Amino acid sequence: MDALTTRLARLSRHAQLCARALDAAAASAADPQLRAMLSRRAEIQHAAAADLAYRASACMESHQGYPGTVGDDEAQHKVAAHVVERVALDNDTVTHAVRGESSLLRSAARHAGRAAAAYGAILREAIPDPELRLLLVHHYRNAIELQRQLGQRAVELTPPARESRRSGAAARRP
């Protein structure tokens, strides 16, 4: 397994963890529009994770460092499904304890940020397959936009900070 295969598998894992965080945030969302947006973004991240796992398995089977030369598509789909299933079972980062909507959004934004950073790191390297590069650019842009949206929503849902007691007491003195 070469470096590109490993990087693609890690990108798949980042996308899967982001999708799981989005699923948790969608489940706790009170606003139906926010819930729909989070669910849709989770679907996109699940698809990205599966696609990246598929590409990683193709790299692994081709031993050429990039996908596209392996003939058995059914076998590749099985390997990709196994990778995604394994990621779903490993490292449950979203606790099932009751958490606030804004904290779940912040958690999902952190996962999107980590995914975007991982996409950016691999895009700074030479990638032999131009189709793979375009796919990674697409996923990178999606992760950046997702991080921006989630951060904005988390700020909107976070209640304003209370003034400290000291400043409030000082303001009441004559």
Rosetta blueprint (number, residue, H / E / L):
1 M L
2 D L
3 A H
4 L H
5 T H
6 T H
7 R H
8 L H
9 A H
10 R H
11 L H
12 S H
13 R H
14 H H
15 A H
16 Q H
17 L H
18 C H
19 A H
20 R H
21 A H
22 L H
23 D H
24 A H
25 A H
26 A H
27 A H
28 S H
29 A L
30 A L
31 D L
32 P H
33 Q H
34 L H
35 R H
36 A H
37 M H
38 L H
39 S H
40 R H
41 R H
42 A H
43 E H
44 I H
45 Q H
46 H H
47 A H
48 A H
49 A H
50 A H
51 D H
52 L H
53 A H
54 Y H
55 R H
56 A H
57 S H
58 A H
59 C H
60 M H
61 E H
62 S H
63 H L
64 Q L
65 G L
66 Y L
67 P L
68 G L
69 T L
70 V L
71 G L
72 D L
73 D H
74 E H
75 A H
76 Q H
77 H H
78 K H
79 V H
80 A H
81 A H
82 H H
83 V H
84 V H
85 E H
86 R H
87 V H
88 A H
89 L H
90 D L
91 N L
92 D L
93 T L
94 V L
95 T L
96 H L
97 A L
98 V L
99 R L
100 G L
101 E H
102 S H
103 S H
104 L H
105 L H
106 R H
107 S H
108 A H
109 A H
110 R H
111 H H
112 A H
113 G H
114 R H
115 A H
116 A H
117 A H
118 A H
119 Y H
120 G H
121 A H
122 I H
123 L H
124 R L
125 E L
126 A L
127 I L
128 P L
129 D L
130 P H
131 E H
132 L H
133 R H
134 L H
135 L H
136 L H
137 V H
138 H H
139 H H
140 Y H
141 R H
142 N H
143 A H
144 I H
145 E H
146 L H
147 Q H
148 R H
149 Q H
150 L H
151 G H
152 Q H
153 R H
154 A H
155 V H
156 E H
157 L H
158 T L
159 P L
160 P L
161 A L
162 R L
163 E L
164 S L
165 R H
166 R H
167 S H
168 G H
169 A H
170 A H
171 A H
172 R H
173 R L
174 P L
